[in-house]
Amino acid sequence: MPSGNLVLFVSEVFGVLKPFGRLKSGYWCMGQGCSSASPSVTYSRCAMSSTHCAKFVHTKTRASPYPRSERKRQMFTDDLVKWDVDFPEYTPEEYTAPSVAKGPVWADPPAGNLDSVKWNQMDGKVNRESFTDQYKIVNGLPRNPMGRTGLKGRGLLGKWGPNHAADPIVTRWKVSSSGQVEKHPKSGDPILQFVAIKRGDTGEWAIPGGMVDAGETVSLTLKREFGEETMNSLLATPEEKKEIENNLAKLFSHGAEVYRGYVDDPRNTDNAWMETIAVNFHDEEGNSVARFNLQAGDDANAVAWMDVGSELCLFASHTHFLKKVAELRKAHW
């Protein structure tokens, strides 16, 4: 089945996710600050404390050279990241990747042709709102709300300002050959496993997420990306396709949102950055996706069940997302 048909297959099968359960009290961290306002998608718990948000300093965002290029970022210490800190020597280079600069349909116009763009709101089908509260427009361009990155322009990102993604975190309990849930020898807590993909672009292990297309709901993106990156339907027989359909429909009928906000992503720049919603879909009984033999597809060149623990070193902010899942499930970390 062609990859385009897989998107249609996934979207037609699943429908709309059931609500995840609305938070009754507390605050939802939006990266730079916290708000008591209820977002448009219901959720189950707060991702970070307000103290953590205030102290957050992006680090992977400032990695040099920039991904898939030899372009160097301007380097500086953590204390100079925030925009309100005086830094007259800050003169970063500008870089937009050739694949973005040539103007594909998913990319914004170049700087200088943005007069009609509606910042900090829905702009037609494009969501230009940020989970960090309103971002500033400086010299006609949005400014990264988390601070300096050492590079201007859009880099590999198609949109000026926030680029929205969705990350489906699919988990199961690790079980022994006798069918018992394994516990970690040091913590004594049960061990979670999650579906991990090895990214084709960086070679890093990651959660199988992806960009929210214009006009697309987050729930559809979650299901589409998991299907594209972990269920290589090109190798599926009609019988296997039916089993995939039934098992994924069961898995994605419920979920718990564990994070919504800014992502410390190496593709970020001063004018374009990644934000995401991460949702945990847990196969508690181990009779759904937990028994799948996973196959890589789309942008992934490997896929596997991986143990959840503090030793994980994953792409962007994905290790932090897994920590939140471990806390939610009362699992080993």
C-alpha positions as CSV (number, residue, x, y, z in Angstrom):
1,M,0.0,0.0,0.0
2,P,1.5,3.4,-0.9
3,S,2.4,5.6,2.0
4,G,-0.2,8.2,1.1
5,N,-2.9,5.5,1.3
6,L,-1.6,4.6,4.7
7,V,-2.5,8.1,6.0
8,L,-6.0,7.7,4.6
9,F,-6.3,4.2,6.1
10,V,-5.2,5.3,9.5
11,S,-7.5,8.4,9.5
12,E,-10.5,6.6,8.3
13,V,-10.2,3.7,10.8
14,F,-9.8,5.6,14.0
15,G,-12.2,8.6,14.0
16,V,-11.8,11.0,16.9
17,L,-10.0,10.2,20.2
18,K,-12.1,10.0,23.3
19,P,-11.4,12.9,25.8
20,F,-8.4,12.2,28.0
21,G,-10.0,13.5,31.2
22,R,-9.9,17.2,32.2
23,L,-7.6,18.5,34.9
24,K,-9.7,19.6,37.8
25,S,-7.1,21.8,39.5
26,G,-3.6,23.0,39.1
27,Y,-1.7,24.6,36.2
28,W,-0.5,23.5,32.8
29,C,3.0,24.4,31.9
30,M,3.3,26.2,28.6
31,G,7.1,26.1,28.4
32,Q,8.0,29.6,29.6
33,G,5.2,30.1,32.0
34,C,2.1,28.4,33.4
35,S,-1.5,29.2,32.9
36,S,-4.7,28.1,34.5
37,A,-6.6,28.5,31.3
38,S,-8.0,25.3,29.8
39,P,-6.5,24.4,26.4
40,S,-8.7,23.3,23.5
41,V,-7.7,19.6,24.0
42,T,-8.5,18.0,27.3
43,Y,-5.7,16.5,29.3
44,S,-4.9,14.5,32.4
45,R,-2.1,16.2,34.4
46,C,0.4,19.0,34.6
47,A,3.7,18.5,32.8
48,M,6.0,20.7,34.8
49,S,6.0,22.9,37.8
50,S,6.1,26.7,37.4
51,T,9.6,26.7,39.0
52,H,10.9,24.3,36.4
53,C,9.4,26.5,33.6
54,A,11.0,29.6,34.9
55,K,14.5,28.0,35.2
56,F,14.3,26.2,31.8
57,V,17.3,26.9,29.5
58,H,17.3,25.2,26.1
59,T,20.6,23.3,25.3
60,K,20.0,21.0,22.4
61,T,18.6,24.0,20.6
62,R,22.0,25.6,20.7
63,A,24.0,22.6,19.4
64,S,26.4,23.5,16.6
65,P,26.7,22.9,13.7
66,Y,23.1,23.2,12.7
67,P,21.6,19.8,11.7
68,R,22.2,18.6,8.1
69,S,24.5,21.6,7.5
70,E,27.9,23.0,8.3
71,R,26.4,26.3,9.5
72,K,27.8,27.2,12.9
73,R,25.8,28.8,15.7
74,Q,27.1,31.7,17.7
75,M,28.1,30.2,21.0
76,F,27.5,31.7,24.4
77,T,26.9,30.6,28.0
78,D,23.6,29.7,29.6
79,D,23.3,33.0,31.5
80,L,23.0,34.9,28.1
81,V,20.1,32.8,26.7
82,K,17.2,35.0,27.9
83,W,16.4,38.0,25.8
84,D,16.1,40.3,28.8
85,V,19.8,39.8,29.5
86,D,22.0,42.4,27.8
87,F,24.2,40.9,25.1
88,P,25.4,43.5,22.7
89,E,27.9,41.1,21.1
90,Y,25.0,38.8,19.9
91,T,25.2,38.8,16.1
92,P,24.0,35.4,14.9
93,E,24.2,34.3,11.2
94,E,21.0,33.8,9.3
95,Y,20.2,30.3,7.8
96,T,17.3,28.8,6.1
97,A,17.9,25.3,4.6
98,P,17.7,25.1,0.8
99,S,14.8,22.5,1.1
100,V,12.8,25.2,2.9
101,A,14.0,28.2,0.9
102,K,12.8,26.7,-2.4
103,G,9.2,27.2,-1.2
104,P,7.5,23.8,-0.8
105,V,3.8,23.9,-0.1
106,W,4.2,23.3,3.6
107,A,6.6,26.3,4.1
108,D,5.9,29.9,4.8
109,P,7.0,32.7,2.4
110,P,10.4,34.2,2.9
111,A,11.1,37.1,5.2
112,G,9.8,40.3,3.6
113,N,6.7,38.7,2.3
114,L,4.9,38.1,5.6
115,D,2.7,41.2,5.8
116,S,-0.5,39.1,5.6
117,V,0.5,36.6,8.2
118,K,-1.6,36.6,11.4
119,W,0.8,36.0,14.3
120,N,-0.3,34.5,17.7
121,Q,-3.6,33.2,16.3
122,M,-5.1,30.8,13.9
123,D,-4.1,32.0,10.4
124,G,-6.5,30.2,8.1
125,K,-5.7,26.5,8.6
126,V,-2.2,27.3,10.1
127,N,-2.0,27.4,13.9
128,R,0.4,30.2,14.8
129,E,-0.5,30.2,18.5
130,S,2.2,29.2,20.9
131,F,1.8,27.1,24.1
132,T,4.3,29.5,25.7
133,D,1.8,32.5,25.7
134,Q,2.2,35.3,23.1
135,Y,5.6,35.6,21.4
136,K,7.0,39.0,20.3
137,I,7.4,40.2,16.7
138,V,10.7,41.9,16.3
139,N,11.7,43.5,13.0
140,G,8.8,41.8,11.3
141,L,9.7,38.3,12.5
142,P,8.6,36.2,15.5
143,R,11.2,35.8,18.3
144,N,11.8,32.5,20.1
145,P,10.1,32.9,23.5
146,M,12.7,30.7,25.2
147,G,15.6,32.9,24.3
148,R,18.6,33.1,22.0
149,T,19.6,30.1,19.9
150,G,22.8,31.4,18.1
151,L,21.1,31.3,14.7
152,K,18.5,33.4,12.8
153,G,16.2,32.3,10.0
154,R,14.1,29.2,9.8
155,G,16.7,26.5,9.4
156,L,14.9,23.2,8.5
157,L,11.5,24.4,9.8
158,G,8.8,25.4,7.4
159,K,6.9,27.9,9.6
160,W,8.1,31.2,11.1
161,G,7.3,31.0,14.8
162,P,5.9,27.8,16.3
163,N,6.0,24.6,14.3
164,H,3.5,22.2,15.9
165,A,4.1,18.5,16.3
166,A,2.4,15.6,18.1
167,D,4.2,12.7,19.8
168,P,2.4,9.4,20.5
169,I,4.1,7.6,23.3
170,V,3.0,4.0,23.1
171,T,3.9,1.9,26.2
172,R,3.6,-1.6,27.6
173,W,4.9,-3.4,30.7
174,K,8.1,-5.4,30.3
175,V,7.2,-9.1,31.0
176,S,9.3,-12.1,31.7
177,S,9.1,-15.4,29.7
178,S,6.6,-16.6,32.4
179,G,4.3,-13.6,31.7
180,Q,5.1,-11.7,34.9
181,V,5.7,-7.9,34.9
182,E,9.5,-7.4,35.5
183,K,10.6,-5.0,38.3
184,H,13.9,-3.1,38.3
185,P,16.4,-4.7,40.7
186,K,17.3,-1.3,42.3
187,S,14.1,0.7,42.4
188,G,11.7,-2.3,42.7
189,D,9.3,-0.5,40.4
190,P,7.8,-2.2,37.3
191,I,9.6,-1.6,34.0
192,L,7.9,0.2,31.2
193,Q,8.8,-0.2,27.5
194,F,7.9,2.2,24.8
195,V,7.9,2.1,21.0
196,A,11.1,3.8,19.8
197,I,12.2,4.6,16.3
198,K,15.7,5.4,15.0
199,R,15.5,8.6,13.1
200,G,16.7,8.4,9.5
201,D,18.1,12.0,9.6
202,T,20.1,12.1,12.8
203,G,20.5,8.4,13.8
204,E,19.1,9.1,17.2
205,W,16.4,7.1,19.0
206,A,13.1,8.9,19.4
207,I,9.4,8.8,19.9
208,P,7.6,8.3,16.6
209,G,6.1,11.7,16.3
210,G,5.7,14.3,13.5
211,M,4.4,17.6,12.3
212,V,0.7,18.6,12.6
213,D,-0.3,19.4,9.0
214,A,-2.3,22.5,8.3
215,G,-6.0,21.9,9.1
216,E,-5.3,18.6,10.8
217,T,-6.3,17.7,14.3
218,V,-3.7,16.6,16.9
219,S,-5.6,13.3,17.4
220,L,-5.2,12.5,13.7
221,T,-1.5,13.4,13.7
222,L,-0.8,11.1,16.6
223,K,-2.4,8.2,14.9
224,R,-1.0,9.0,11.4
225,E,2.6,9.4,12.6
226,F,2.5,6.2,14.7
227,G,1.1,4.3,11.6
228,E,3.6,5.8,9.2
229,E,6.8,5.4,11.3
230,T,6.2,2.0,13.0
231,M,3.7,0.0,10.9
232,N,5.2,-0.5,7.5
233,S,2.0,-1.6,5.7
234,L,3.9,-2.2,2.5
235,L,4.7,-5.7,3.9
236,A,1.2,-6.3,5.4
237,T,-1.2,-9.0,4.0
238,P,-4.9,-8.2,4.1
239,E,-5.2,-10.4,7.2
240,E,-2.3,-8.5,8.9
241,K,-3.8,-5.2,7.8
242,K,-7.1,-6.1,9.5
243,E,-5.3,-7.0,12.7
244,I,-3.3,-3.8,12.6
245,E,-6.6,-1.9,12.2
246,N,-8.3,-3.6,15.2
247,N,-5.3,-3.3,17.5
248,L,-4.5,0.3,16.7
249,A,-8.2,1.3,17.1
250,K,-8.2,-0.3,20.5
251,L,-4.9,1.4,21.5
252,F,-5.9,4.9,20.4
253,S,-9.4,4.8,22.0
254,H,-7.8,6.3,25.1
255,G,-4.7,8.3,26.1
256,A,-3.2,10.6,28.7
257,E,-1.6,13.9,27.6
258,V,1.7,14.2,29.5
259,Y,3.2,17.3,27.9
260,R,2.3,20.4,25.9
261,G,4.8,23.1,25.2
262,Y,8.2,24.1,23.8
263,V,10.6,21.4,22.6
264,D,14.4,21.7,23.1
265,D,15.0,20.7,19.5
266,P,18.3,21.1,17.5
267,R,16.3,22.5,14.5
268,N,15.1,25.6,16.5
269,T,16.3,29.1,15.6
270,D,15.7,32.6,16.9
271,N,12.7,32.9,14.5
272,A,11.3,29.3,14.3
273,W,10.9,26.6,16.9
274,M,9.2,23.3,17.7
275,E,6.3,22.8,20.1
276,T,4.4,19.6,20.7
277,I,1.7,17.7,22.5
278,A,2.8,14.3,23.8
279,V,0.2,11.7,24.6
280,N,0.7,8.3,26.3
281,F,-1.2,5.4,24.9
282,H,-0.6,2.5,27.3
283,D,-1.4,-1.2,26.6
284,E,-2.0,-2.2,30.2
285,E,-3.1,-5.8,29.6
286,G,-0.5,-6.4,26.9
287,N,-3.0,-7.8,24.5
288,S,-3.1,-5.0,21.9
289,V,0.0,-3.4,20.3
290,A,2.2,-4.9,23.0
291,R,2.3,-8.2,21.0
292,F,3.1,-6.5,17.6
293,N,6.2,-7.4,15.7
294,L,7.1,-3.9,14.8
295,Q,8.5,-2.8,11.4
296,A,10.0,0.5,10.4
297,G,8.4,2.7,7.8
298,D,8.4,6.3,6.5
299,D,11.2,8.4,8.1
300,A,12.3,5.6,10.5
301,N,15.1,3.1,9.7
302,A,14.6,1.0,12.8
303,V,11.9,0.5,15.4
304,A,11.9,-1.5,18.7
305,W,10.4,-1.8,22.1
306,M,12.9,0.0,24.5
307,D,13.1,0.0,28.3
308,V,12.1,3.3,30.0
309,G,14.8,4.6,32.4
310,S,17.0,7.6,33.4
311,E,19.8,6.3,31.2
312,L,17.8,7.1,28.0
313,C,19.4,9.5,25.6
314,L,16.9,10.5,23.0
315,F,16.2,13.1,20.3
316,A,15.2,16.6,21.4
317,S,13.1,16.6,24.6
318,H,11.9,13.1,24.3
319,T,13.7,11.8,27.4
320,H,11.8,14.4,29.5
321,F,8.5,13.2,28.0
322,L,9.3,9.6,29.0
323,K,10.1,10.7,32.5
324,K,6.6,12.2,32.8
325,V,5.1,8.9,31.5
326,A,7.1,6.9,34.1
327,E,5.7,9.2,36.8
328,L,2.2,8.8,35.5
329,R,2.4,5.0,35.4
330,K,4.4,4.7,38.7
331,A,7.1,2.9,36.8
332,H,10.8,2.6,37.2
333,W,12.9,5.7,36.1
